[in-house]
Each structure stands twice: as C-alpha cells, then as structure tokens.
C-alpha cells in the first residue's frame, strides 16, 4: 500500500460523490413535464437530451456534491465510507466539484431558454440554502424536505414542459400537478431520514424522525405522500380525465395496502417502502402527465 497521501480524487470517487442513483426522481419528473404539454417529440430530441442532462447529471448531481461537503462531519458518524469522510475526495475537492457543477448547470439552463434558466437558478439556490449556513434548511425536516420536494419534482417537471415549449412557461394545469407532487415528495424525503437518526441527533439536524420519533414521522410521511394524490385524483376527474383519475386511485389504493408494513417498523421497512410505495406514486405522476397532455390553458 502506497504511503503517498491522495491529492486529487479518482473519477470513480467523483462519480460516487455525484450519486447517479439520486438522479432518477428529477429525470422522471422532467419526463413527466415533457409528456404533459402534448408537443410531439419530433424536432425536440436534442433539447430533451440536454434537459435530461440538466435535471439529473448536472443540477441534481451538483446538489449531492454540495450536501456531502456540508455534511462531511455528520457523514463521518453516519456513513464514514462516503467519498469525503473516507478521504477519497481529499482536501477542498468536494467544494470545488460542487461549484464547478453549479457553473455547468447554469450554462446549460441558459441554453434552454429563460424559464429553464429561472428554474435552474431557483433549484441551485435552494440546493445551496438546503445544505449550507446561514439557512441550512435541511437542519429542520419540515422546511428541508419541502425544499427537496420542490427541486426534485416541481422544478424538474416545469423544466421538462418549458423545454418542449421552446423555453416558454407551461399552462397552469402543469404548475398545479408539479406543485402537488412536490408536496408528496416531502414524505419521500422523510423516508430517507430514518437511516441517519443517531448522527442527526448528535449533529443537531432536526429531521422529522428526530423531532417526532420514528413512528409519528412515518405516519406524517404517509399523509404527505397520500393527500396530494387525493387532490390530483379530484383535479383529473374535474378536468375531464376520469380514466386517468381511476388509474391514480388504483395506484394510491395499492400504496395504502403497503403502508401498514412501513408503520409497523419504520426504520426497518423504510427502504422497502421506498422501493414499493414510492414506485407506485411516481407511476401515478406519469399517468397524471398523460391526462393533461395537450390540455388548453
């Protein structure tokens, strides 16, 4: 084993820092936005590819690098094998990568039009405010989870729609759905906090499992995930899409059947519910996107 200290990160360590597994939610929401406007894909394939790059490998990845840098002391307790606390991302490289990815995100957002640029700047601003002082919104589970939900679902959905509209703003139906699923993502974010309760307590991070205890936090997460979908069902029926409303109802009913297992053992079953219940919810997102496809403003 070499005695030389690591002075720069290896590419695989950088990729681990950017966490490709976390890119799926904003990429999926972006695709929901693409579908929801009803514009033929045709001549937009290049813009769609650039938008997918923006939503996942750029903005989301930048937020992951920011979060790991800001949380390096917490991660040293909860997950010491992560790239920064383990030393595989040495020195200030974590912060340098976060700034560089932020710069790239803004460049690509600007290339896709004013609405996309505005969404990109808002997402980047929320990401920095979420992780860093003086705001450090993640220190409180109520505000931090809401911030994540807006960035992961709402802004990405609106970005996908705006890309298909040549950089212009979509109609209000899309904003309504994007907002509702952003609220639903608040509960999804809570599920991710069960794995780090001990470290959060020691470092003063007031996640909902820390504030409320695992059992109450799990119930709150379920309500946050379910109630926005109930509103979506009502809106789809009101907008003349009863079959889509029925499909989302079926997906929500399946989530209700899965919730008791989560509530019996929140800390043990949160990963399982992430794989089952959350999947049902995000399928419903795409169903809702097809329901408003081409709907007039």
ROTI-843360 format. One line per field, with one value per atom (N, C-alpha, C): chain; atom name; x, y, z. Coordinates in steps of 0.05 Angstrom, whole numbers. Layout:
# ROTI-843360
cadena	[A:...]
atomo	[CA:...]
c1	[X:...]
c2	[Y:...]
c3	[Z:...]
//
This chain:
# ROTI-843360
cadena	[A:A:A:A:A:A:A:A:A:A:A:A:A:A:A:A:A:A:A:A:A:A:A:A:A:A:A:A:A:A:A:A:A:A:A:A:A:A:A:A:A:A:A:A:A:A:A:A:A:A:A:A:A:A:A:A:A:A:A:A:A:A:A:A:A:A:A:A:A:A:A:A:A:A:A:A:A:A:A:A:A:A:A:A:A:A:A:A:A:A:A:A:A:A:A:A:A:A:A:A:A:A:A:A:A:A:A:A:A:A:A:A:A:A:A:A:A:A:A:A:A:A:A:A:A:A:A:A:A:A:A:A:A:A:A:A:A:A:A:A:A:A:A:A:A:A:A:A:A:A:A:A:A:A:A:A:A:A:A:A:A:A:A:A:A:A:A:A:A:A:A:A:A:A:A:A:A:A:A:A:A:A:A:A:A:A:A:A:A:A:A:A:A:A:A:A:A:A:A:A:A:A:A:A:A:A:A:A:A:A:A:A:A:A:A:A:A:A:A:A:A:A:A:A:A:A:A:A:A:A:A:A:A:A:A:A:A:A:A:A:A:A:A:A:A:A:A:A:A:A:A:A:A:A:A:A:A:A:A:A:A:A:A:A:A:A:A:A:A:A:A:A:A:A:A:A:A:A:A:A:A:A:A:A:A:A:A:A:A:A:A:A:A:A:A:A:A:A:A:A:A:A:A:A:A:A:A:A:A:A:A:A:A:A:A:A:A:A:A:A:A:A:A:A:A:A:A:A:A:A:A:A:A:A:A:A:A:A:A:A:A:A:A:A:A:A:A:A:A:A:A:A:A:A:A:A:A:A:A:A:A:A:A:A:A:A:A:A:A:A:A:A:A:A:A:A:A:A:A:A:A:A:A:A:A:A:A:A:A:A:A:A:A:A:A:A:A:A:A:A:A:A:A:A:A:A:A:A:A:A:A:A:A:A:A:A:A:A:A:A:A:A:A:A:A:A:A:A:A:A:A:A:A:A:A:A:A:A:A:A:A:A:A:A:A:A:A:A:A:A:A:A:A:A:A:A:A:A:A:A:A:A:A:A:A:A:A:A:A:A:A:A:A:A:A:A:A:A:A:A:A:A:A:A:A:A:A:A:A:A:A:A:A:A:A:A:A:A:A:A:A:A:A:A:A:A:A:A:A:A:A:A:A:A:A:A:A:A:A:A:A:A:A:A:A:A:A:A:A:A:A:A:A:A:A:A:A:A:A:A:A:A:A:A:A:A:A:A:A:A:A:A:A:A:A:A:A:A:A:A:A:A:A:A:A:A:A:A:A:A:A:A:A:A:A:A:A:A:A:A:A:A:A:A:A:A:A:A:A:A:A:A:A:A:A:A:A:A:A:A:A:A:A:A:A:A:A:A:A:A:A:A:A:A:A:A:A:A:A:A:A:A:A:A:A:A:A:A:A:A:A:A:A:A:A:A:A:A:A:A:A:A:A:A:A:A:A:A:A:A:A:A:A:A:A:A:A:A:A:A:A:A:A:A:A:A:A:A:A:A:A:A:A:A:A:A:A:A:A:A:A:A:A:A:A:A:A:A:A:A:A:A:A:A:A:A:A:A:A:A:A:A:A:A:A:A:A:A:A:A:A:A:A:A:A:A:A:A:A:A:A:A:A:A:A:A:A:A:A:A:A:A:A:A:A:A:A:A:A:A:A:A:A:A:A:A:A:A:A:A:A:A:A:A:A:A:A:A:A:A:A:A:A:A:A:A:A:A:A:A:A:A:A:A:A:A:A:A:A:A:A:A:A:A:A:A:A:A:A:A:A:A:A:A:A:A:A:A:A:A:A:A:A:A:A:A:A:A:A:A:A:A:A:A:A:A:A:A:A:A:A:A:A:A:A:A:A:A:A:A:A:A:A:A:A:A:A:A:A:A:A:A:A:A:A:A:A:A:A:A:A:A:A:A:A:A:A:A:A:A:A:A:A:A:A:A:A:A:A:A:A:A:A:A:A:A:A:A:A:A:A:A:A:A:A:A:A:A:A:A:A]
atomo	[N:CA:C:N:CA:C:N:CA:C:N:CA:C:N:CA:C:N:CA:C:N:CA:C:N:CA:C:N:CA:C:N:CA:C:N:CA:C:N:CA:C:N:CA:C:N:CA:C:N:CA:C:N:CA:C:N:CA:C:N:CA:C:N:CA:C:N:CA:C:N:CA:C:N:CA:C:N:CA:C:N:CA:C:N:CA:C:N:CA:C:N:CA:C:N:CA:C:N:CA:C:N:CA:C:N:CA:C:N:CA:C:N:CA:C:N:CA:C:N:CA:C:N:CA:C:N:CA:C:N:CA:C:N:CA:C:N:CA:C:N:CA:C:N:CA:C:N:CA:C:N:CA:C:N:CA:C:N:CA:C:N:CA:C:N:CA:C:N:CA:C:N:CA:C:N:CA:C:N:CA:C:N:CA:C:N:CA:C:N:CA:C:N:CA:C:N:CA:C:N:CA:C:N:CA:C:N:CA:C:N:CA:C:N:CA:C:N:CA:C:N:CA:C:N:CA:C:N:CA:C:N:CA:C:N:CA:C:N:CA:C:N:CA:C:N:CA:C:N:CA:C:N:CA:C:N:CA:C:N:CA:C:N:CA:C:N:CA:C:N:CA:C:N:CA:C:N:CA:C:N:CA:C:N:CA:C:N:CA:C:N:CA:C:N:CA:C:N:CA:C:N:CA:C:N:CA:C:N:CA:C:N:CA:C:N:CA:C:N:CA:C:N:CA:C:N:CA:C:N:CA:C:N:CA:C:N:CA:C:N:CA:C:N:CA:C:N:CA:C:N:CA:C:N:CA:C:N:CA:C:N:CA:C:N:CA:C:N:CA:C:N:CA:C:N:CA:C:N:CA:C:N:CA:C:N:CA:C:N:CA:C:N:CA:C:N:CA:C:N:CA:C:N:CA:C:N:CA:C:N:CA:C:N:CA:C:N:CA:C:N:CA:C:N:CA:C:N:CA:C:N:CA:C:N:CA:C:N:CA:C:N:CA:C:N:CA:C:N:CA:C:N:CA:C:N:CA:C:N:CA:C:N:CA:C:N:CA:C:N:CA:C:N:CA:C:N:CA:C:N:CA:C:N:CA:C:N:CA:C:N:CA:C:N:CA:C:N:CA:C:N:CA:C:N:CA:C:N:CA:C:N:CA:C:N:CA:C:N:CA:C:N:CA:C:N:CA:C:N:CA:C:N:CA:C:N:CA:C:N:CA:C:N:CA:C:N:CA:C:N:CA:C:N:CA:C:N:CA:C:N:CA:C:N:CA:C:N:CA:C:N:CA:C:N:CA:C:N:CA:C:N:CA:C:N:CA:C:N:CA:C:N:CA:C:N:CA:C:N:CA:C:N:CA:C:N:CA:C:N:CA:C:N:CA:C:N:CA:C:N:CA:C:N:CA:C:N:CA:C:N:CA:C:N:CA:C:N:CA:C:N:CA:C:N:CA:C:N:CA:C:N:CA:C:N:CA:C:N:CA:C:N:CA:C:N:CA:C:N:CA:C:N:CA:C:N:CA:C:N:CA:C:N:CA:C:N:CA:C:N:CA:C:N:CA:C:N:CA:C:N:CA:C:N:CA:C:N:CA:C:N:CA:C:N:CA:C:N:CA:C:N:CA:C:N:CA:C:N:CA:C:N:CA:C:N:CA:C:N:CA:C:N:CA:C:N:CA:C:N:CA:C:N:CA:C:N:CA:C:N:CA:C:N:CA:C:N:CA:C:N:CA:C:N:CA:C:N:CA:C:N:CA:C:N:CA:C:N:CA:C:N:CA:C:N:CA:C:N:CA:C:N:CA:C:N:CA:C:N:CA:C:N:CA:C:N:CA:C:N:CA:C:N:CA:C:N:CA:C:N:CA:C:N:CA:C:N:CA:C:N:CA:C:N:CA:C:N:CA:C:N:CA:C:N:CA:C:N:CA:C:N:CA:C:N:CA:C:N:CA:C:N:CA:C:N:CA:C:N:CA:C:N:CA:C:N:CA:C:N:CA:C:N:CA:C:N:CA:C:N:CA:C:N:CA:C:N:CA:C:N:CA:C:N:CA:C:N:CA:C:N:CA:C:N:CA:C:N:CA:C:N:CA:C:N:CA:C:N:CA:C:N:CA:C:N:CA:C:N:CA:C:N:CA:C:N:CA:C:N:CA:C:N:CA:C:N:CA:C:N:CA:C:N:CA:C:N:CA:C:N:CA:C:N:CA:C:N:CA:C:N:CA:C:N:CA:C:N:CA:C:N:CA:C:N:CA:C:N:CA:C:N:CA:C:N:CA:C:N:CA:C:N:CA:C:N:CA:C:N:CA:C:N:CA:C:N:CA:C]
c1	[17:0:17:12:28:26:48:47:41:38:32:3:-2:-29:-43:-69:-85:-88:-81:-82:-104:-115:-137:-155:-181:-199:-198:-202:-204:-232:-234:-260:-283:-278:-299:-308:-289:-297:-314:-308:-324:-352:-354:-380:-396:-383:-397:-407:-391:-399:-424:-426:-448:-473:-471:-493:-513:-506:-524:-551:-552:-577:-597:-589:-607:-618:-608:-616:-644:-652:-678:-702:-706:-730:-732:-712:-715:-716:-702:-703:-732:-743:-771:-791:-787:-805:-801:-777:-772:-787:-786:-800:-830:-840:-869:-875:-858:-862:-862:-843:-842:-868:-879:-904:-927:-928:-952:-961:-943:-950:-963:-959:-971:-958:-934:-919:-905:-907:-893:-863:-851:-822:-806:-812:-801:-775:-776:-752:-741:-751:-742:-723:-714:-698:-672:-660:-635:-640:-662:-668:-676:-690:-697:-672:-653:-628:-613:-612:-598:-613:-640:-655:-652:-650:-645:-618:-598:-571:-573:-588:-591:-604:-626:-642:-627:-613:-600:-570:-554:-525:-513:-529:-519:-531:-556:-567:-569:-580:-583:-555:-537:-510:-496:-499:-488:-498:-524:-536:-525:-519:-508:-480:-464:-437:-438:-456:-459:-466:-486:-496:-474:-459:-438:-416:-410:-389:-399:-424:-434:-438:-443:-449:-425:-402:-379:-374:-381:-376:-398:-423:-445:-440:-431:-426:-403:-384:-363:-373:-397:-410:-429:-447:-467:-457:-441:-431:-402:-384:-356:-342:-355:-343:-350:-366:-372:-346:-347:-322:-307:-321:-307:-296:-313:-301:-281:-283:-263:-237:-236:-211:-208:-227:-224:-230:-244:-246:-231:-205:-188:-191:-181:-179:-205:-202:-225:-239:-232:-242:-273:-285:-314:-327:-317:-328:-322:-299:-292:-310:-316:-334:-362:-371:-398:-400:-380:-380:-378:-362:-359:-385:-397:-422:-445:-444:-463:-460:-435:-429:-439:-433:-443:-473:-486:-515:-527:-516:-527:-522:-499:-494:-514:-520:-539:-567:-574:-600:-605:-585:-587:-591:-578:-581:-609:-624:-651:-674:-667:-688:-692:-706:-708:-723:-744:-759:-741:-727:-709:-687:-676:-654:-665:-689:-700:-704:-714:-718:-691:-670:-644:-632:-634:-624:-638:-665:-680:-672:-668:-660:-633:-614:-587:-587:-603:-604:-616:-637:-649:-629:-614:-594:-573:-563:-543:-556:-580:-594:-600:-606:-612:-588:-565:-542:-525:-523:-503:-515:-499:-506:-505:-520:-535:-562:-573:-600:-600:-584:-582:-610:-627:-655:-658:-638:-640:-639:-630:-629:-657:-677:-705:-720:-730:-743:-767:-781:-805:-797:-778:-770:-751:-733:-714:-727:-746:-759:-776:-788:-804:-785:-762:-743:-735:-729:-721:-744:-768:-791:-795:-793:-796:-775:-750:-728:-729:-734:-734:-758:-781:-805:-816:-822:-835:-819:-794:-778:-770:-764:-757:-781:-805:-829:-833:-832:-835:-813:-789:-767:-773:-782:-789:-810:-830:-852:-841:-825:-814:-796:-780:-763:-780:-802:-819:-834:-836:-850:-830:-806:-786:-776:-776:-766:-788:-813:-835:-848:-864:-877:-901:-905:-928:-954:-977:-1002:-1005:-1025:-1028:-1033:-1046:-1051:-1024:-1004:-978:-965:-968:-958:-972:-999:-1014:-1005:-1001:-992:-963:-946:-918:-918:-934:-935:-945:-966:-977:-957:-944:-925:-900:-894:-873:-879:-905:-913:-911:-920:-917:-889:-870:-842:-832:-845:-838:-838:-858:-859:-837:-831:-810:-783:-778:-753:-751:-774:-774:-765:-773:-765:-735:-721:-692:-678:-693:-680:-679:-693:-693:-665:-649:-624:-603:-608:-587:-596:-614:-625:-604:-586:-566:-547:-537:-518:-532:-557:-572:-576:-582:-585:-560:-538:-512:-503:-511:-502:-523:-546:-566:-583:-585:-602:-630:-650:-676:-694:-686:-703:-729:-749:-775:-773:-757:-754:-741:-724:-712:-733:-747:-767:-790:-801:-827:-824:-800:-797:-804:-793:-797:-826:-842:-870:-886:-885:-901:-890:-864:-853:-862:-864:-874:-903:-919:-947:-949:-933:-932:-923:-903:-894:-916:-931:-953:-974:-981:-1001:-991:-965:-954:-954:-950:-950:-978:-997:-1024:-1042:-1042:-1062:-1059:-1034:-1032:-1043:-1040:-1050:-1081:-1093:-1122:-1131:-1117:-1124:-1120:-1098:-1093:-1116:-1126:-1148:-1173:-1179:-1201:-1198:-1174:-1169:-1171:-1160:-1162:-1191:-1207:-1236:-1249:-1243:-1255:-1246:-1222:-1212:-1220:-1237:-1247:-1230:-1215:-1198:-1204:-1229:-1237:-1221:-1213:-1198:-1170:-1158:-1132:-1136:-1158:-1163:-1167:-1181:-1185:-1158:-1141:-1115:-1098:-1098:-1083:-1096:-1123:-1137:-1127:-1125:-1116:-1087:-1070:-1042:-1041:-1058:-1059:-1069:-1090:-1100:-1079:-1062:-1040:-1020:-1016:-998:-1010:-1036:-1049:-1045:-1046:-1042:-1014:-995:-967:-959:-974:-966:-965:-984:-982:-956:-944:-917:-897:-897:-879:-884:-909:-916:-909:-909:-902:-872:-855:-826:-814:-818:-809:-779:-762:-733:-725:-738:-730:-743:-767:-782:-781:-769:-767:-754:-732:-721:-740:-755:-774:-796:-807:-828:-818:-793:-781:-782:-778:-778:-806:-825:-852:-872:-877:-896:-889:-863:-855:-856:-850:-853:-881:-901:-929:-936:-925:-931:-920:-895:-883:-896:-906:-921:-946:-959:-982:-975:-950:-942:-944:-934:-934:-963:-979:-1008:-1020:-1015:-1026:-1015:-989:-978:-992:-998:-1013:-1041:-1053:-1080:-1083:-1062:-1064:-1050:-1041:-1027:-1043:-1033:-1048:-1071:-1076:-1099:-1096:-1116:-1114:-1111:-1098:-1093:-1120]
c2	[-24:0:25:44:68:86:98:117:145:150:177:184:209:218:224:219:225:255:266:295:303:284:291:266:270:247:231:205:188:191:187:190:175:150:135:147:159:173:197:212:235:226:204:193:185:173:165:190:211:236:248:246:257:239:215:197:193:179:174:162:147:135:156:180:201:217:212:227:219:195:185:203:213:229:254:271:294:287:266:258:248:233:224:247:266:289:306:308:322:309:282:268:271:273:279:306:326:352:351:335:332:320:300:287:306:321:335:358:368:391:382:356:346:355:365:373:349:343:320:321:298:298:307:296:305:320:346:362:371:360:368:349:328:308:318:337:349:364:380:395:377:355:336:323:315:303:323:348:369:373:373:376:353:329:306:308:317:322:343:364:385:375:361:353:333:314:293:297:292:293:320:342:368:380:388:402:383:359:340:332:327:318:341:366:388:390:385:387:364:341:319:326:338:346:367:387:407:394:377:364:348:333:316:333:356:373:386:396:409:389:363:343:325:333:315:306:324:317:298:302:284:256:257:231:216:230:216:198:205:189:168:178:160:142:153:137:144:135:143:133:115:106:123:144:162:175:185:195:216:235:257:248:238:230:207:191:169:179:204:215:209:195:190:215:234:262:279:285:298:328:340:369:384:404:421:411:388:379:376:368:366:393:414:441:450:445:453:439:414:399:411:418:429:456:473:498:494:476:471:460:442:431:452:470:492:509:516:533:519:493:478:478:475:474:500:522:548:553:544:547:532:507:491:501:510:522:546:563:587:580:558:550:540:533:522:542:567:588:600:623:638:624:609:595:573:558:537:549:571:584:592:604:612:588:566:542:531:532:522:539:565:583:579:575:570:544:523:497:498:512:514:530:552:568:552:537:520:499:488:468:479:503:515:522:533:541:516:494:469:459:460:447:466:492:509:530:538:561:586:607:610:597:590:579:549:533:504:492:493:486:456:440:412:407:427:424:421:429:425:409:386:367:378:397:408:425:443:461:447:431:418:398:383:363:377:400:415:426:436:446:424:400:378:370:369:362:381:407:427:423:419:416:390:368:342:338:348:342:367:388:411:426:434:449:431:406:388:384:382:379:404:427:452:455:447:449:432:407:390:402:413:426:450:467:491:484:463:454:448:435:427:451:473:497:518:510:529:548:540:557:574:572:588:573:588:577:559:536:519:530:517:526:518:529:527:499:482:454:440:446:433:444:469:480:468:463:451:423:407:379:379:396:397:405:424:432:410:396:375:352:344:322:331:357:367:363:369:364:334:317:289:280:292:285:292:310:316:290:273:248:229:229:212:219:245:254:245:244:235:206:189:161:158:177:176:183:195:204:183:161:141:128:127:114:130:155:172:185:173:185:191:172:176:199:199:220:247:248:273:284:267:276:288:275:285:311:315:339:361:357:378:381:360:360:350:368:362:350:327:313:305:298:291:266:245:223:231:251:261:278:295:312:297:279:266:237:226:197:181:157:142:136:129:121:145:167:191:202:202:212:195:169:151:157:163:170:196:216:242:238:222:216:205:186:174:194:212:232:251:259:277:264:238:225:220:215:208:231:252:273:288:295:308:290:264:246:246:249:251:276:298:323:320:306:301:285:265:249:267:285:303:322:332:351:336:312:298:292:285:280:306:328:354:363:356:365:347:328:311:287:277:254:232:221:202:176:166:141:144:167:173:176:189:192:165:146:120:105:108:95:105:131:142:132:129:119:90:74:46:45:63:64:73:92:102:80:66:44:23:17:-2:9:35:47:44:49:45:17:-3:-31:-36:-21:-24:-9:12:29:15:-3:-16:-29:-41:-54:-33:-10:12:22:25:37:18:-8:-27:-25:-19:-18:3:29:50:48:44:44:20:-2:-26:-28:-16:-20:4:26:50:43:28:22:5:-13:-29:-11:7:24:43:51:68:53:27:11:5:3:-6:18:30:52:76:84:107:101:77:70:73:65:68:97:114:143:155:148:161:151:126:117:135:141:159:187:196:221:221:199:197:194:180:178:206:222:249:266:262:277:271:246:239:250:252:262:291:308:336:342:321:324:340:363:379:394:394:408:438:451:480:495:518:535:546]
c3	[0:0:0:-18:-20:4:12:34:26:0:-10:-4:5:10:-16:-17:-40:-43:-66:-71:-89:-105:-123:-125:-129:-129:-154:-152:-175:-188:-214:-227:-214:-205:-193:-166:-152:-127:-133:-154:-162:-170:-185:-193:-169:-150:-125:-110:-110:-97:-111:-137:-152:-151:-141:-135:-157:-178:-201:-192:-170:-162:-154:-147:-139:-163:-186:-209:-219:-212:-223:-218:-193:-188:-205:-207:-224:-254:-262:-290:-297:-279:-283:-284:-265:-265:-290:-299:-325:-348:-349:-370:-367:-342:-338:-350:-347:-359:-389:-400:-429:-440:-426:-435:-432:-410:-402:-421:-437:-454:-481:-488:-513:-538:-537:-561:-572:-598:-610:-605:-599:-593:-617:-641:-666:-665:-669:-671:-644:-622:-596:-582:-597:-585:-573:-587:-576:-550:-550:-526:-503:-509:-488:-476:-493:-483:-465:-474:-458:-431:-432:-408:-389:-399:-382:-368:-384:-373:-350:-355:-335:-310:-312:-289:-271:-283:-267:-263:-284:-281:-274:-277:-271:-245:-246:-222:-198:-203:-180:-170:-189:-181:-165:-174:-160:-132:-128:-102:-84:-95:-80:-70:-88:-80:-58:-61:-40:-13:-14:10:24:8:20:32:19:30:56:56:80:103:96:116:122:114:117:146:165:194:203:194:201:188:163:149:161:174:188:210:220:241:228:210:199:177:159:136:130:146:144:118:103:78:54:58:36:26:1:-11:5:17:30:58:76:102:100:79:76:65:55:44:14:2:-27:-44:-32:-43:-24:-29:-8:-8:13:15:9:-8:-16:-41:-51:-77:-77:-55:-54:-60:-48:-52:-81:-91:-118:-138:-135:-153:-151:-127:-124:-140:-137:-152:-182:-191:-219:-232:-218:-228:-228:-208:-208:-232:-239:-263:-288:-291:-315:-317:-294:-293:-303:-294:-303:-333:-343:-372:-388:-381:-396:-393:-369:-364:-382:-384:-401:-430:-439:-467:-474:-454:-459:-455:-451:-450:-423:-422:-397:-375:-381:-360:-348:-365:-356:-340:-348:-333:-306:-305:-279:-261:-272:-256:-246:-263:-256:-233:-236:-215:-189:-190:-166:-153:-169:-159:-146:-159:-149:-123:-122:-98:-75:-80:-59:-50:-68:-61:-42:-48:-30:-3:-4:21:37:24:38:54:43:55:72:66:78:97:116:133:116:122:148:148:125:124:132:118:123:129:109:112:120:113:120:150:165:194:206:192:201:180:188:169:155:167:154:129:133:111:92:103:86:66:76:58:37:45:25:3:11:-9:-28:-17:-35:-53:-43:-59:-83:-77:-99:-120:-111:-131:-146:-133:-145:-164:-156:-172:-187:-172:-184:-205:-198:-216:-240:-235:-258:-277:-266:-283:-300:-288:-302:-323:-317:-336:-361:-356:-379:-397:-385:-400:-415:-402:-415:-438:-436:-458:-483:-479:-502:-514:-498:-507:-516:-523:-533:-512:-487:-465:-453:-461:-450:-427:-412:-388:-397:-383:-389:-377:-383:-372:-343:-330:-301:-292:-309:-300:-293:-308:-303:-278:-273:-247:-224:-227:-205:-199:-220:-215:-204:-215:-205:-176:-168:-140:-122:-130:-114:-110:-131:-128:-114:-113:-96:-67:-60:-32:-25:-44:-40:-35:-48:-45:-17:-3:25:41:38:52:43:17:7:19:22:35:64:78:106:107:88:88:87:74:72:98:117:142:164:160:181:185:164:166:181:187:199:225:239:263:284:289:311:304:280:272:271:262:261:289:308:336:346:342:352:339:314:300:298:312:314:289:273:249:258:256:266:244:234:215:228:213:225:243:235:254:281:280:305:320:307:320:331:315:321:332:328:333:308:305:280:274:293:288:278:292:284:257:254:228:205:209:187:180:200:195:180:188:174:145:141:114:97:108:93:85:104:98:76:78:58:30:29:3:-8:10:1:-5:12:8:-19:-28:-54:-76:-74:-95:-95:-71:-70:-85:-81:-95:-125:-133:-162:-174:-160:-169:-174:-155:-158:-181:-185:-207:-234:-236:-261:-269:-249:-254:-263:-249:-256:-284:-292:-318:-341:-335:-356:-364:-344:-348:-328:-329:-308:-307:-331:-331:-319:-325:-312:-282:-274:-245:-232:-246:-235:-233:-252:-251:-227:-223:-200:-174:-174:-150:-144:-164:-160:-149:-160:-151:-121:-114:-87:-68:-77:-61:-55:-75:-70:-50:-50:-30:-2:0:26:37:19:27:36:26:33:58:65:87:114:121:147:153:133:137:145:132:138:167:174:200:223:218:240:247:228:233:214:220:201:195:215:210:193:198:183:155:153:128:109:118:100:73:72:45:28:41:26:15:32:22:0:2:-19:-46:-45:-69:-79:-61:-69:-70:-48:-46:-63:-62:-78:-107:-115:-144:-153:-137:-145:-148:-130:-131:-157:-164:-188:-214:-213:-237:-240:-217:-218:-229:-224:-236:-267:-278:-307:-318:-303:-311:-311:-291:-290:-313:-320:-342:-368:-373:-397:-396:-372:-370:-380:-374:-382:-408:-422:-447:-467:-475:-495:-484:-458:-446:-450:-460:-464:-438:-440:-416:-406]
//
